[in-house]
Amino acid sequence: MSRGPDAETLLRRALEAHAEAAGCPVALVESDWRRWASVTFNGARHLLSLAAPPSPALDAWIAALPDADIRLRGHLVADLAVEHVRRAEDRVAVSLEVLTVEERR
């Protein structure tokens, strides 16, 4: 029996939808994740690379992203950091590091 999408898939979809709502659609270029656990929590660390055409809306979205309320079913975004932003004439590449934590039921 399938339990639904994993945290990486949910995170990717949520970020794409969040960017779209902000008027700056992004494309996932690369992603990787690994399980993470502490004494009290289980989750995952995600590394994502996104790309989009340059725009003022994208700049505003990137600036607000660390404080954004990104909702994932069954998981919490515990930390989101913009690691790198690389700008070219026709493309902006954004690297994110995200910690998700499984919600307790």
C-alpha positions as CSV (number, residue, x, y, z in Angstrom):
1,M,0.0,0.0,0.0
2,S,1.4,3.4,-1.0
3,R,1.7,6.1,1.7
4,G,1.9,8.9,-0.8
5,P,4.7,11.1,-1.9
6,D,7.9,11.4,0.1
7,A,9.1,14.6,1.7
8,E,11.4,15.5,-1.2
9,T,8.5,15.2,-3.7
10,L,6.2,17.2,-1.4
11,L,8.9,19.9,-0.9
12,R,9.6,20.2,-4.6
13,R,5.9,20.6,-5.4
14,A,5.4,23.1,-2.6
15,L,8.3,25.3,-3.6
16,E,7.2,25.2,-7.3
17,A,3.7,26.2,-6.3
18,H,4.9,28.9,-3.9
19,A,7.1,30.4,-6.6
20,E,4.3,30.3,-9.1
21,A,1.9,32.1,-6.7
22,A,4.6,34.8,-6.3
23,G,4.7,35.3,-10.0
24,C,8.1,33.7,-10.7
25,P,7.8,30.1,-11.8
26,V,10.9,28.1,-11.1
27,A,12.2,24.8,-12.5
28,L,13.9,22.1,-10.4
29,V,17.4,21.4,-11.8
30,E,18.7,19.0,-9.2
31,S,17.8,17.6,-5.8
32,D,19.2,15.3,-3.3
33,W,18.3,14.4,0.2
34,R,19.4,12.2,3.1
35,R,17.6,11.0,6.2
36,W,18.2,13.0,9.4
37,A,17.4,12.2,13.0
38,S,17.9,13.8,16.4
39,V,17.0,12.3,19.8
40,T,13.4,13.6,19.4
41,F,12.8,14.1,15.7
42,N,13.1,12.3,12.3
43,G,13.3,14.0,9.0
44,A,15.5,14.7,6.1
45,R,18.1,17.3,4.8
46,H,17.4,18.4,1.3
47,L,19.7,20.1,-1.2
48,L,17.8,21.6,-4.2
49,S,18.9,23.6,-7.2
50,L,16.3,25.7,-8.9
51,A,16.4,27.9,-12.0
52,A,14.3,30.7,-13.3
53,P,14.4,33.8,-15.6
54,P,15.6,36.9,-13.8
55,S,12.8,39.2,-12.6
56,P,12.0,41.5,-9.7
57,A,9.4,39.0,-8.5
58,L,12.0,36.3,-8.3
59,D,14.3,38.5,-6.3
60,A,11.5,39.2,-3.8
61,W,10.7,35.5,-3.6
62,I,14.3,34.5,-2.9
63,A,14.6,37.2,-0.3
64,A,11.4,36.1,1.5
65,L,12.0,32.4,1.2
66,P,13.8,31.7,4.5
67,D,10.8,33.1,6.4
68,A,8.1,31.6,4.1
69,D,5.5,29.2,5.5
70,I,6.0,26.2,3.2
71,R,3.4,23.6,4.0
72,L,4.0,19.9,3.5
73,R,1.5,17.1,4.3
74,G,2.9,15.1,7.2
75,H,6.1,17.2,7.5
76,L,7.3,20.5,8.8
77,V,9.9,22.7,7.1
78,A,12.1,23.3,10.2
79,D,14.8,25.3,8.4
80,L,15.2,26.7,4.9
81,A,18.4,28.5,3.8
82,V,19.3,30.1,0.5
83,E,22.8,28.9,0.1
84,H,23.8,30.4,-3.3
85,V,22.3,32.7,-5.9
86,R,24.1,32.7,-9.2
87,R,23.0,35.3,-11.8
88,A,23.5,35.1,-15.5
89,E,22.0,37.3,-18.2
90,D,19.1,35.0,-18.9
91,R,18.9,32.7,-15.8
92,V,19.1,32.8,-12.0
93,A,20.3,29.6,-10.3
94,V,19.3,29.2,-6.7
95,S,20.7,26.6,-4.3
96,L,18.6,25.8,-1.2
97,E,19.3,23.7,1.9
98,V,16.1,22.6,3.7
99,L,15.5,20.5,6.8
100,T,12.1,18.8,7.0
101,V,10.8,17.0,10.1
102,E,8.1,14.4,10.2
103,E,5.0,15.4,12.1
104,R,4.0,13.3,15.0
105,R,0.6,11.9,14.9
